[in-house]
Amino acid sequence: MRKPAVHLVCNAHLDPVWQWEWEEGACEALSTFRTAADLCQESESFVFNHNEAILYKWVEQYEPELFNRIRRLVQSGKWHIMGGWYLQPDCNMPSGEGLVRQILAGRKYFHDKFGVRPTTAINFDPFGHTRGLVQILAKSGYDSYVHCRPLRHECGQQADDYVWIGYDGSEIICTRPRLWYNSQLGKAGDKLRTQLEEIPDLGVSMMLWGVGNHGGGPSRKDIRDIDRIIARQNNWTITHSTPEAYFRDLKQRKRELPRWAKDLNPWAVGCYSSMIRIKQGYRTLENALFMTEKMASAAAADGLMPYPGAQLKAAEEDLLWTAFHDVLPGSSTPPVEQHALQKIGHGMELLSRIKAQAFFCLASGQSETKPDTFPIFVYNPHPWPIETTIVAEFNLPDIIFCPDTFWVPSLLHKGRKLPIQAERPHSNMRMDWRKRVCFKAKLAPGIVNRFDVTLTRKSKRPALNNGQKDGVIRFRGKNIDWAIHTRSGLIDHLRVDGRDILCKGAFKALVVRDTADPWGITTDRFDDIVGRFRILSHTKSAEVSGVSAKRLKPVRVIEDGPVRTVVEALYGYNDSLLILTWSLPKEGTEIELNVRVLWNEKDKMLKLSVPTALQNAEYIGDVAYGRDVLPATGREVVAQKWTAVVSEQDDLALTVVNDGTYASSFTKGQMRITLLRSPAYVAHPFKDWAFMPENMFRPRIDQGERLFTFWINAGPADDQMRAVARQAQIHNEKPMVQWFSPSGGGTRPKPFALLSNKDVQITTIKQSENGDGWIIRLFEPTGRHQKTQLRIMAAKPIRKTVTLQPFEIKTLKIDPAFRTMVETNLMEETG
């Protein structure tokens, strides 16, 4: 009978940042790797394992001699490159494409520098894992995965070895090491003795060991103690090993493994909303990167500019860093938070320069500006036509020093007059010199669209009708009927095409009891309501708004025209303020809600309550390259660009698209959107100890002003659920809008790629990693079988009919001469 086996996988989990800044992380990487290299050379049997390209990059840059030692140890089999990712990111909040880039960047680095290709992915420390990872891993060349969280009692997955099944049916084998990923200094022998107390059901187990979190790894005492146990133990096969060797043994028993077709959540549900600026910044940078790649690819393929690969890679590295599992979840210190914001700003600056260059290239061939017109150019990065609201600002040629003069805009597009209205610009100049216009437009795919605005001078600014009657402001558009109570500030009703969507009193801002713990480790929900924001008095509204009048209505119409009506409402709670600004369309069903919070609370959470009139509804959310039915138990859940309340009984769905929030809860028909928390920095609960010092001021997370935007829509369930992923992509990868006066030279470029099926997304258009072609990635987001015609319009046209299974990711590579298009895996490899 075969002896039970233990694979000893020594590692040194090292957070690049957490309670320390990145420079200290780099120092610890050098020290840890130097010690590990020494021990590899001293011991015949010992093998060291480590992952995360960012750490190796630091060693390569700051201690090249050590880097070369490691390369030799890798070649001799004494040092094993495991995992192969750029770093260990959060595994819930990055988009599917964001996770692909973590793997792609890490895989390329380790292949180029070490000639290796790990087949086991490693994410020891992240706080939960989206089910969308399965397809991503399988299509990136992985067959196995190691994670530690969540534990058995936290997610319902009782088996530590199992087969994980993805949304598309992909499979990988997973292991959750039962004794965690590290060991205390000098106590690895004790950990091994504990491991040997339980014979694994399948006859094989893996033990992770080595001092971790701040690095450290193995010690001589640890290796001596382990080797003594190996020498004396006759009933076990114990080896210094690698994750891949362990899974080779485990795969022989794959048929006996249970199967799991859910996500691996929850753990640390407070991390879905802590440090909201980083979450919003990450989303903004992620969207900007993917959109800029598309624009640069279109311009480069048409020969209008060189492809800016190095600059795009630099911005991508800023994105990958910000996804780290103690940065994006908001569980680090103030200096780490500030550094992450700097990274986001750096990436955005790089992308803004590329985007501007690409935009002007793609606007080539536009005719010169006609007299007395203001051309507004809008680039649609998407592969299908879209209809969306455009907001643009431009300057009049000269100042007219008259506070009452007003210029009324008109818009004639392709011989058809379009509704357009003027709104207050960002500037507060009293004279009408800077114009801000709003119009709804249909945009052709993949190209710059042009809209010529003209202005007519009026002697007075149009007066606003507040529309208030019997304490209610009621708005009736072509498709929606919406009302807000001016005394409570709560939504009285929302009807779409005559059907009730919301219950009375919707969009109440609830204040919920919380703790100083930024992780939220000790709970899975936030539902203890301690108060709510209430409408401000007329006097307080005037004071908060900074107007000269002594009184101001807290609920008012602030813009009105043929495109939309905008209503503003002001609320307060203790020392905190809330401004909700509703943009209500004259035609269509999509409402935009802008939220401005001035948050000054401690140990409290802010949620927007959205009670719906939908019966027996499910709660569904966007996840990485998939969508999932979320718990309807009031538990805090994580989702990405959208969530939806869906009732088959009523044939209705309410969808809410966001631009950078991830947390919410749902129970009994009521959605609660989580906006903010107010915990302390790195206040980890432990036993009955106090969270933090009690004799001094300590800063709290997310104090001050924070901004949010949501797009709310409703209608027949099937229509809404087919459209929501598309609308979320449109609002997150927004069309670029710019006023300028073209030269009239050049020829108009063609779109890079078009799709015939608007339910299918193009998530990526970029140059291949090796620079030998172009990559297009398609995704099916609706859970249906789809077929679409993909037309490559840049350079030489190519047509291909593509079929996709539900939630399938499909990657295609076009050769540089635009002659052929072949399917690849996510790592851009054929065969």
N, C-alpha and C positions, 0 to 999 in steps of 0.2 A: 504493500500500500504506500502511495506517495506521501511523503512528509508534508505537513502544512508549511507554507513559505511566507517569509516576510521580506519585502523589498524595502531596504533602508534608503530613503531619498534625503540626503543632506542638502539643505539650502540655507539661505540667510535672508529671510524676507526683509526688504529694505524699502520703506516708504521714502521716495525722493524728497517729499515734504510731508509735514504733518504738524507736530509740535515744534518743528525746526524749519528753517528756511533751506532753499535749494543748495546754497553753498555748503551748509553742514551736511546735507545729503550727499553731495559730491565727495566731501572729505571722508564720510563713512564708507562710501562705495570703494574708494581707494584703499582704505584700511582693511575692510572686510575681504576684498578680492586679493589683496597682498597676502593676508594670513591664509586664506583658502589655498592660494597657489603654493605657499610654503608647505602646507600640510599634504597637498596632493603629491608633492615631490618627496616628502618624507615617508609616506605610507604606501605600501605596495597595493593594498586592496581598496583604499578609500577613494570614493568618487564624489566630486562636488557638483551640484546642479544649480544653475541660476538662469533667470530669464530677464526680460525688460531691456530693450535696446538702449533706452536713455542712460542707464547706468554704464553700460559698455562704452557708450559714446563719451561719457565723462572720463573714463579710464583711458580711452584712446587719445583724448585731447590733453589730459593733464599728467598722465604718466605712461608715455608710449612704450617704455621698456616693459612695464607690467603687462600691458596689452599684448605685446608680442609673446611674453611668457604664457599668457592664457591661450593664445592661438596654438602654441606648441602643445599645451596640455589638452586642448580640444582634439587635436590631431592624434594624440596618443591614447585618447579615451579616458583620461583621468578627470577631465572637466567636461561636463555635459551642458550644452545649451538647451534649456528647456523652455517650453511655452512659445517663445518666438514672437511675442507682441512688442509693441513700442513701450508700453507700460501696462499696469493693471488698472484699467479704467473702471468707472462706474459702469455697471452692466444693465441698467434700466433706462437711463435718460438719454444717452447718445442715440441718434437715429441709427437705423440699420447701416446706412452708408458710413456714418461716423465710426461704427465698430469695424466695418470692413477696412477702413483706412488705418486703424490701430494694427490690424493684422498685416496689411499690405506693407506698411512702413517697416514694421519689425521683421517680417519675413525677408524683405529685400536687403535690409541691413545685415542680418545674420548670414544670408546666402553670400552676399558680396564679401564680407569680412572673414567668415569662417567656413563657408561652403557647406552649411548644414541646413536641414529642413525638419524641425520638430513635427511630430505627428500627434502629440498630446498638448492641448491648450491648458494653460494654467491661470486661474484667477482665484488664488487662495483667499484674498482679503475683501473683495467687493461685497456690497451689502444687498445681495439678491441678484437674480439673473433672469432676464427676459427669455421666453421660449423662442423668440426669433433668433437667438444665438445658434440654435441647432443647425438650421439651414446654412447660416453664415459659416459655421465651423466646417460642416461637411463639404461645402463648396470652396473651402480654402485649403483643403488637403489634410484636415484633421479627422481622426477617427475616435478620439477620446478627449475627456475633459475632467479636470480636477478642480473642485470648489470646496469651501468649508462652510459657507453660510447659504441659506438658513439651516438651523438644526432640525432634527426630526419633529420635535413638538411645535416648531414654528411654521412649518409649511405643509405638513401632512404627508410628506414623502418619508416613509419609515425606513426604506432600504438605503444603505450607504453605497451599494454598487447596483447600478440599474442602467437600463437603456432609455435615453431621453429622445422623445419624438417631437419633431418640429411641426410647424403649421402646414408645411408642404409635404409632410411624410418622411422627411430626412431623419436619419438616426445617428446618434453617437453613444458610446459607452461612457458613463460617468462614475466617478468615485468621490465620496465625501469622507476624507480621513477622519476616523472617529476620535482621535486624540489631538486634533488641531494641527497647525502647520509648523509650529516651532517647539523648542524646548528651552528650559532654563539653563544658564551657564553651568557646565559641569554635571548636569543631571540627565544627560541623554540616556545613560545606562538605566536609570530609574524608569524613564519613559519606555524603554524597550522591555523591561521586565513587566510593566503594566500591559504592554501590547501582547506579550506572550501568555497573559492570564486567560485570554479568550481566543479559542480556536475559531478562525473564520469559517462561516458556513460553506464557502466555496473553496476552502483550502488555500487561499492566497490573500495576502493583505499588504498594504503599503503603510509605512510609518515615516512621516515627515519629521525631520529634526534639524536643530541648529538654532542659535539665538537669533531672534527676529524683531521686526518692527523698525528698530534703529540699526539694522544690520547686526553683524557679529559673527553669525555662522558657527562653524565648528571650533572646538578647542582640542588640544592634545589629550587632555584628560578624558573628554568625551569619546574620542576615537579609541583610546586605550580601554576604557570601560566597555565599549561596545564590542571590541575585538575579543576581550576576555569572555564575554557572554557567548559570542559566536563559537569560540574554541571549546567551551564547556557544554554547549547545548547539542544534544544528540537527537532530540525529538522534532527539531525544526530545521528547515533550510533557511538560513539568514544570510543575506548578501548586501553589500554596498551596491546600490543599483540606481536606476533611472525610472522616470514615469513610463517611458515607452516599454521598458522591459517588464514592468509590472502589468501593463495592459496586454502585452503579448500572452502572459499567463492567463489573465482574466478572460480574454477573448475566447479561450478554449471552452469556457463555461457560459458563453453568451446566451445560449438557449435557456439557461436556468435563471437568468436575470429578470426581475420584474420590469415592467415598462411604465414610463411616466410621460403623459401627454399634457402637462400643464407647465406654467412658469415655476420658478423657484423663488417665491416671495411669500410673506413679507419678512423683512428684517430692517430695523431702524427706520420706521416710517416717517419720522421727523425729518430725515434726510431728503425727502421728496420736496421739501419747501424751504429748508434752511439756506441762508445766503442767496436770496433770490436774484441779486444782481449778477452773480456768477452764472446762475442757471440761464437767465435771460441773455447774458453776454455770450455764453457758449452757443445758445441757439442762434443768435444773430450771426456769430462768426461762422457757424456751420452752414447756415443758409447762404451767407455771402460767399463762402468758398465754392460751394457747388454751383451757384449762379455765375460767379465770375469765371470759373472753369468753362462753363458753357459758352459764355460770351467770347472768351479768349480763343476757344477752339473754333468758333464760327469765323472770327476775324482771321485767325492764322490759316485755317483751311482755304480761305479765299485769297490768301497771299497779301493781306492788308497789314499784318504785323507778325513779328516772330512770336512763337509760343513762349510765354514767360515762365518756363518750368521751374527755375530756381526760386523765383519769388513766390510762386504758388506753393512750392514745397515748404518754404519758410513759414508761410501763413498756416499751412496744414500742421506743422509741428507745434505752433501755438495752440491750435485746436486740440491736438492729441494730448498736450500737456494739461490743458484745462479740464479734460475729461477724467483726470486721475481720481481715484476713488476716495480720497480725502479732500479733494478740491471741489469738484462738481457737487458732491452731496452736502458740502457746507460744514465739514467736521474738522476744520483746521483753525489756525490762529489768525489774528488780524494781519500780521505781515504776510502770511501766505495768501490770504484773501486779496490783499493789495497787489501782490505780485501777479496773481491770476488775472486781475483786472488789467494790469499792465500788459500781460501777454495777449489778452483779448484786444486791447487797444492797438498793440503792435500789429497783430494779424489784420485787423480792420483797416489800418492805414495802408499796409501793403496792398490789400485787395482793392481799396478805393482807387489807388493809382492805376492798377491794372484795368479795373472796370471802366475808368474814365477813358483810358487809351482805346480799349476795345469799343466803347460806345461811339466815340468819334469816328473810328474806322467803319463801324457798322452803319453809321449815318451817311456814309459816302454816297454820292449820287443824288442827294436831295437838292431840289431847286432852290435858288436864292429866295430870300424873304421878300414878299410883296410889301409895298408901302402900307403903313398903318396896320400891319398884322404882327402877331406874336406867335411864332411857330413853337409848339410843344411837341417834343419827340418822346415816344414811349417804346422801349424795347421789351418785347414779350419773349422771355427765355423758354417758354414752354412749347411743346411740339404740336399743340392743337390750339384752335382759336379760343379766346377767353373773353368774357364780359366782366368788367370790374370798374369800380369807382376810381377815378384819377384825380389826384390833388396836385397842383403845381403852383409854384410862385415865380414871378418875374418882375422886373422893374420897368416903370414907365420911362420914356426917354428923358423927361425933365420933370422938375418939381413945380407944382402949382401951389403956392403958399395960400391955400384957402381950406379951412377945416371942413367945409361942407361939400366941396366939389367931390363928385363920386363918378367913377367910370364903370359902366355896366358892360359886362362881357357878352359876346355872341360867338357862336361856334357853328360854322358850316363845314361839314365833312362829307366829301364825295357827293356834293350836291344836296345833302340832307342836313337840315337844321337839327342840331342836338341840344338838349337841355343843358344849361350851364349856369352856375351861380358864383357870385363873388362871396368870399368869406374873410374873416379877419386873418391877416398874415401873422407870422411869428413876431414880427416887429410891432412896436407900439407907437410908431410915428403917427401923429394926428392927421397929417395930410394924406390923401390917397395917392401915394407915390409907389408903394410896393403892393402888387396885386397877388392875391391868392385866389385861384379858381378851382372849382370842383365840377366834374362832369362824369357821366357814365359812358363808357366806350367799349366797343367790340374791337379786339386787337387780333390782327393776323399773326399766325405763329412764327416764332423764330426770327423775326425781323423788327426793324424800327418802324413804328407807325407814326404818322404825322397828323397833327391837329392845329389848324391855324385859327387863332383867337383874334377877334377884333373888339374894339372898345368904343362905347358911345358915352360922351360926357353928359352928366346930369348935374343940376345945380345943388341937389341935396341927396344925402345918403337915404336910401329907403328905410322907412320906419318898420319896426318889428311888431307883429301882433302876437302877444303872449299866449293867446288861445286858451286862457283859463276860464273855466265856467263851473260854478258850484264846487269850488275846491279841487277841480280836476283839470289837468291838461290832457286833452285827448287828441290823438293823431290818427287820421284815417288816410292811408295810402291806397294805391290800387289793389294791393294784396294783403295788407296788414291793418289791423285795428289795435291800437296800443294806447294805454292810459296810465297816468301817474297821479297819485294823490299829492297835492301840494302841501298838505298839513303833515303827512307822514313820510313823504318821499318814497313810498313803496309803490310797486307796480300794481295797478288795479286789475288789469287784464292784458293779455296778448292773444289776439285771434289771427290766424292765418287762413285766408280764403274762407272766413266765416267759422272756423273751428277753434275752440278754446285750447290753448297750449299751456298756459301758466295758471296756477291758482292765485287768488287774491293775496297780496302781501309779498309778492316775489321780490327778489334781490334785496332782501334784508341783510345788512352787514352784521354778522354775529361775532361776538368776542367770546372765545372759548378758553377754558382753563388749560394751561400748559405748564411745563417745567423749564428749568435752566439747561436741561440736557439737549444738545443740538441733534443727537442721533434719534431721540425718542425711543430708546432701547426698551423701556419697561412697559410699553403699551403698543397696541395695534390700531388705536383710534383716538380721535379728539372730538368729543361730543358733549362735554360738560359746559353748557352755555352759562356765562357769568354776566353777560350784558349785550347790548347792541348799540350801534351808531344810530343817533336820532337826528332828525332834521334840525338845522340851526335856526336860531331866531333871526328876524330881519336885521337886528343890530349886529349880531355876531357875523352874519353873512357879509355885511358891508365891511366889517373889520378884517375878516379873513381874506376877502377879495381885494382889499387894498384900494377901494374906491373912495372918492371924496365925500359921497353922500353918507348920511348917518344910518340909512336903512336900505336894505336890498333884499328882494324876495329870494328865499333860498332855493326855490324851484322856478326856472325861467326858460323860455325859448331864447336862445342866443344867436341862432342862425336860421334863416328860412329862405327857400327858393324853389325853383322847379325840380331840383335834384333831390334835396333832402331837407328835413327839419332837424335842428340840433337842440336838445334840451339838456340843461345843466342843473344838477342838484347837489347841495352842500350839506354835510352831516358832521357830527362830532361825537366823541366818546372820551371822557377824561381830558387828557392833553393831546389827543390825536384827532386828526381831521380826515375826511374822505370827500372826494369830489367825483361824482359819476356823470359822465357826459355821453348822452345817447344820440346817435346819428340814425335817423329814421328815414328809410327810402320812400320816395313818392311812387316808385314802381319797383316791384320785386319784394322778396321776403327776408333778405339778410339785413340784420341790425348790427351796427358797430357800437360797442361799448368801450369807452376809455375810462380807466380807473386811475385816480391819483390819490395816493395815501400818504399822509404825514404821520408816521407811526412812532409813538413814544411810550409804548407799553413794555412791561417786563413780565415774563412767564405767562404770556397770553398769545393766542393765535387768532387771526382774522380770516373768516370764511364768508363767502357770498352764498346765501341760501336761495335755491331756485326750486320751489315746489311746483311740480308739473301736474297737469290734469290728465296725464296719460295713464291708462289702466293696465295693471299687470305687466309693467314695463321691465325690460332688461337694461343694464348699464354696460355700454360697450366703449372700448377705448383703443386708441392708436398706440401700437408698440413697434419695436424695431422690426422692420420688414414683416409686419403682420398686424392683426387686430385681435382683440380678445374680449370675451365676456368677463366683466369685472365683478367682484363680489358686491352684492346688494344688501350687505349686512351692517352698513355704517362704518366698516373698517376703512382706514386710510389706504388709498390705492394710488398707484403710479401709472400714468399714461403720458403720451407725448403730445402731438400737435392737435388732437381733438378727442372729445368724449361725446357720447350720444345716449339719450334716453329713448328707447325704442319699444313701442307697443304694437305687437302684431294684432292684438284685439281691436285697437282703434285704427290700425293702419296709419300710424303717425310716428314721426321721429323728431326730436329736438336735438340739434347738434350745436356744439360750442367749440369753435376753433380758437386757439390761443397763439400767442407769439413768444412764449417762454415760461409757462407754468406747467407743473407736472403732477401736482397733488390734488386729490379731491376725495369725496366719499359719497355714498348713495344708499338710501334706504327709504322704503315706503313711498316711492315716487319722487323723493326730494334729492336733488343734486346739491352738494355743497362744495363750492370751488374754493380751495385753499389759496390764500394770497400770501400771508406773511406769518412768521413766528417771531419770537423775541428771546431766544435762549442765550446763554453765555457761550463764549468761545471755549471749545474743548472741555466742557464740564461733564465728565464721564461719571455716571452713577456707579457707586461701589459700596456694597453693604449698606450700613446706615450712616455713612459719612456725609457731611455737608457737601453740596455740589461745588462750593467755591468759598474763598475767604470771606469772613463776615465783618471785617474791620476796615474795609476800604471800598472805594468805587471801582467797579470792574465793568468794562464796556460790554454792551449787548449787541447781538447780531441784528442787522436790518432795522436800525433806528434811522429815522429821517424820511425823506421823500422817496417813494417808489411808484413806478408807473406800470400799468398793465393795459393790454388791449385784447378784446374778445370779439368774435364775430358769431352772432346767434342766428340760427336759421331753423325753420321747421316746415314740415309738409308731409306728403305721403311717404311711408317708411322706406319703400324700395328706392324711390327717387332720391331721398336724402342720403341713404346709406351707399348708394352708388356714387354720389357726388361729393361726399364729405372729404375723402382723401384728396381729391382733385382741388377742392376749394382750400383745404389746408395747405397744400403745396403752393397754390397761387398766393395766399396771404403770407406765407413764410418766405418764399422766393419771389418777392414782389417785383413786378415790372419796373425797370429803371425809367424814371421820368426826368426830363431835362429840357429847359428852354435854351435855345441858342439859334444864332443866325448862320445857316450853312453857306459855304462858298459857291455851291452849285456845281463843283467839279466832281470827277470820279464817276464810277458806275455803282449801281445798287447791288449789294451782295445778296446771295441767296441764303435761306435758312440752312443750318447744318443738317437737321433731321426733322422729319414730320411723322406723326402717327395718325392712322385713320380712326383708331378707337380711343376715345377720350377717357375711358375707364382705365387705361394702361398708362403708367408713368414712365418717364425717363428720369432716373435719379442722378445719372452721371453722364456727362460728355467731357472727355479729357484726353490728353495725350497719354499713350501707354507709358508704364513705368520705365521701360527701356528706350523710349523715344522712337520706336519702330512702327508706329501706327496710331490709330485712334480707338478709344474705348467708349462704348455706349452700353449703359446698364439699364435694363427695363425691369419693372416690377408690377405685379398684379396685386392691387391693394384691396379688392372687394370680396375675395373669397370665392370667385367664380372662374370657370373655364373661359378663357378669352383668346381671341384671334385678332391680330392687327397687322396692317401693312406698314412696314417701316420703310420710309423713303429717305435716302441720303441725298441731299440736294447740293452739298458743297462739292466743288471740283466736278468729278465725273459722277453722274447720278447712278445710284444703286437702289434696287427695290428688293425687299425680302418680306415674305409672309412669315410672321412669328406667331406661334401658339404658346400659350402659357397656362400652366395648371394653377389652381387657387394658391395665392400668395407666393408664386414662384418668382425667384430672381433669375434673370437671364442676362449674361454678359456677352457682348459681341465685339470683335476686333476687326477694324478696317485697316488694310495695308496703306502705306503712305501715298501710293499712287491712286488710291480709291478704285482698285480693280476688284478686290475680293472682300468678303465679310464672313468671318468664321466665328463659331461659338467657343468661348473659353470658360474656365472656372473664374472664381473671384480674384484669383492671383494672376489672372491674365495669361494663363497657360492653356495650351490646346492638348488634346490627347489624354 
